[in-house]
Amino acid sequence: MADPLAQFRLDGDVAVVTGGASGIGRTIAEAFAAVGARVAVFDVAAAGFDSYKVDVADESQVTAAFEDVVARYGRVDILFNNAGIALRRPSIDLSLGDWNKVVAVNMTGVFLCAREAARRMLAGRRGGRIINTASIMGLSGGGLYPNISYQATKGAVVNMTRALAVEWARDGIRVNAVAPTWVRTPLIRPITESPDVMKRIEDITPMGRIAEPEELVGAVLFLASRASAMVTGHVLAVDGGFLAQ
């Protein structure tokens, strides 16, 4: 039998990671590179690797960046569709402008990047793998603090994942998602700096703690690799048991 670990390698694959300048995206970009992928990072902030300054909510920027990746590397095999923002405030105080900001990045941006990646995957007739970053907040009502725009858009990512998986399955494009719990990244710094909120999170999480970015690597690598060749339309929770309750 061939080495079973070889199916987790990404040697020669071209991977695009959105939101890859820090946090989960940065960690996954480093992991992809460590197992052989050529990695391009899209972010509004400066990043290492082969980085592109991209606002994922801007259609022209997304299209141009994907065109450049293909011109440089010849194809796109993997998309880790991870860019996201959050504006935590009571729903009655949330302006339409702020609602639209979150929708533009977390929902429209996910769609635009998935669409442009799939177009290149279809053109190359090689298929591909798309992994979206959803959240436990897209699969539950939350409750610790008001965060309606984030929860609504992450719920949309969950069903977008399923819909695109069904649409593109016959074309060899697998679409899955990870749904993390709270992860220690700059996105949730206001939460990690609040002992009271952290205590409440620990109390409602069966494993009693939040996650570290490195704890997403195994799940994402599985979904990005040939090890998950028969998996599509799946939302893999990495949540310390939160959703099992």
C-alpha positions in Angstrom: 0.0 0.0 0.0 1.2 3.5 -0.9 2.1 5.8 2.0 -1.4 6.9 3.3 0.0 10.3 4.4 0.9 11.2 0.8 -2.7 12.0 0.1 -2.4 15.0 2.4 0.4 16.5 0.3 -0.3 19.4 -2.0 2.8 19.2 -4.1 2.5 21.3 -7.2 -0.9 22.6 -6.3 -1.7 26.3 -6.6 -3.6 27.6 -3.6 -5.2 31.0 -3.0 -5.8 32.1 0.6 -8.0 35.1 1.2 -7.6 37.0 4.5 -4.1 35.5 4.6 -2.2 38.3 6.2 -2.9 37.2 9.8 -4.9 34.9 12.0 -6.4 31.7 10.6 -5.6 32.7 7.0 -1.9 33.2 7.7 -1.7 29.9 9.6 -3.3 28.0 6.7 -1.2 29.7 4.1 1.9 28.6 6.0 0.5 25.0 6.3 -0.3 24.8 2.6 3.2 25.9 1.7 4.7 23.4 4.2 3.0 20.5 2.3 4.1 21.6 -1.1 1.6 24.1 -2.4 2.4 27.3 -4.2 0.5 29.9 -2.2 -1.0 33.3 -3.2 -2.5 35.5 -0.5 -5.3 38.0 -1.1 -5.7 40.6 1.7 -6.3 44.3 2.2 -3.2 44.3 4.4 0.4 43.4 3.5 1.3 39.7 3.7 4.2 37.4 3.0 4.1 34.7 0.3 3.0 35.9 -3.1 0.6 38.6 -1.9 -2.0 40.6 -3.6 -3.7 43.7 -2.1 -7.3 42.7 -2.6 -10.6 43.8 -1.2 -12.7 40.7 -1.7 -15.9 42.8 -1.9 -14.5 44.5 -5.0 -15.4 42.4 -8.1 -12.7 44.0 -10.3 -9.9 43.5 -7.8 -10.9 39.9 -7.2 -11.0 39.1 -11.0 -7.7 40.8 -11.7 -6.0 39.0 -8.8 -7.2 35.6 -10.0 -6.2 36.4 -13.6 -2.7 37.3 -12.3 -2.4 34.1 -10.3 -3.3 32.1 -13.4 -0.9 34.1 -15.6 1.9 33.4 -13.1 1.2 29.8 -12.1 -0.9 28.5 -14.9 -3.9 27.4 -12.8 -5.8 27.5 -9.5 -6.3 24.2 -7.6 -7.4 25.3 -4.1 -9.2 28.3 -2.6 -9.3 28.9 1.1 -12.1 31.4 1.2 -11.4 32.9 4.5 -11.6 36.8 4.5 -14.1 38.1 7.0 -15.0 41.0 9.3 -17.3 41.4 12.3 -19.1 44.4 13.8 -20.5 43.4 17.2 -23.4 45.7 18.3 -27.0 45.5 19.2 -29.2 44.9 16.2 -31.4 48.0 16.9 -28.2 50.1 16.8 -26.8 48.6 13.6 -26.8 51.0 10.7 -27.6 49.9 7.2 -24.1 51.0 6.2 -22.5 48.8 8.8 -24.8 45.9 7.8 -23.8 46.3 4.2 -20.0 46.3 5.1 -20.3 42.9 6.7 -22.5 41.5 3.9 -20.1 42.8 1.3 -17.0 41.0 2.8 -18.5 37.9 4.5 -21.1 37.0 1.9 -20.5 38.8 -1.4 -16.8 38.4 -1.1 -17.1 34.7 -0.5 -19.3 34.3 -3.6 -17.0 36.4 -5.8 -13.9 34.5 -4.8 -15.6 31.1 -5.2 -17.0 32.1 -8.6 -13.6 33.4 -9.9 -11.8 30.4 -8.6 -14.3 28.0 -10.1 -14.1 29.8 -13.5 -10.3 29.1 -13.6 -10.8 25.5 -12.3 -13.4 24.8 -15.0 -11.2 26.4 -17.7 -8.3 24.1 -16.7 -10.5 21.1 -16.6 -8.7 19.9 -13.5 -11.4 20.4 -11.0 -10.5 21.9 -7.6 -11.2 22.3 -4.0 -12.8 25.3 -2.3 -13.0 25.6 1.5 -15.1 28.4 2.9 -14.7 29.7 6.5 -18.1 29.6 8.1 -18.5 29.7 11.9 -20.4 28.2 14.7 -22.3 31.5 14.7 -23.7 30.5 11.3 -25.1 27.3 12.8 -26.4 28.6 16.1 -28.1 31.6 17.6 -25.1 32.7 19.6 -26.4 34.6 22.6 -23.3 35.9 24.4 -23.4 39.2 22.6 -25.3 40.7 19.7 -23.6 40.0 16.4 -26.5 39.8 13.8 -24.6 40.8 10.7 -21.8 38.3 11.3 -24.2 35.5 12.2 -26.5 36.1 9.2 -23.6 36.1 6.8 -21.9 33.1 8.2 -25.3 31.3 8.0 -25.3 32.3 4.3 -21.8 30.9 3.9 -23.1 27.5 5.2 -25.8 27.2 2.6 -23.7 28.8 -0.1 -21.2 26.0 0.5 -23.9 23.3 0.1 -25.5 25.0 -3.0 -22.2 25.4 -4.8 -21.1 21.9 -3.9 -24.2 20.5 -5.6 -23.9 22.8 -8.6 -20.2 22.0 -9.3 -19.9 18.4 -8.2 -20.1 17.0 -11.7 -17.3 19.4 -12.8 -14.9 18.0 -10.2 -15.0 21.0 -7.9 -15.5 20.1 -4.3 -16.9 22.8 -2.0 -16.7 22.4 1.8 -16.5 24.7 4.8 -15.0 24.8 8.3 -17.1 26.2 11.1 -14.7 27.3 13.9 -15.5 28.2 17.4 -13.9 31.4 18.8 -10.3 31.3 17.6 -7.5 33.4 19.2 -6.9 35.9 16.3 -6.9 39.7 15.9 -10.6 39.5 14.8 -11.7 38.6 18.4 -9.1 40.6 20.3 -11.9 42.6 22.1 -13.3 39.3 23.3 -10.1 37.7 24.5 -9.3 41.0 26.3 -12.6 40.7 28.3 -12.2 38.2 31.2 -15.9 38.1 31.8 -16.8 37.2 28.2 -13.9 34.7 28.0 -15.2 33.0 31.2 -18.7 32.7 29.7 -17.3 31.2 26.5 -15.3 28.7 28.4 -18.3 27.8 30.5 -20.5 27.0 27.4 -17.8 25.1 25.5 -17.5 21.5 26.5 -13.7 21.5 26.0 -13.6 24.6 28.2 -11.5 26.9 26.0 -11.2 28.7 22.7 -9.2 27.4 19.8 -5.8 28.4 18.5 -5.3 29.1 14.8 -3.1 26.0 14.5 -6.0 23.8 15.5 -7.7 24.6 12.2 -4.9 23.2 10.1 -5.9 19.5 10.2 -9.5 20.2 9.2 -8.6 22.6 6.4 -5.8 20.5 5.0 -8.1 17.4 5.0 -10.7 19.3 3.0 -8.1 20.8 0.6 -6.3 17.5 -0.1 -7.1 14.3 -1.9 -7.7 12.7 1.4 -11.3 14.1 1.2 -11.9 13.1 -2.4 -15.5 11.9 -1.8 -16.4 14.8 0.6 -18.3 17.8 -0.7 -21.0 20.1 0.7 -19.9 19.3 4.2 -19.5 21.9 7.0 -16.8 20.6 9.4 -17.2 22.1 12.9 -13.9 22.8 14.8 -15.6 23.9 18.0 -14.6 22.0 21.1 -18.0 20.3 21.2 -20.1 23.6 21.2 -22.5 22.4 18.5 -23.0 18.9 20.0 -25.0 20.3 22.9 
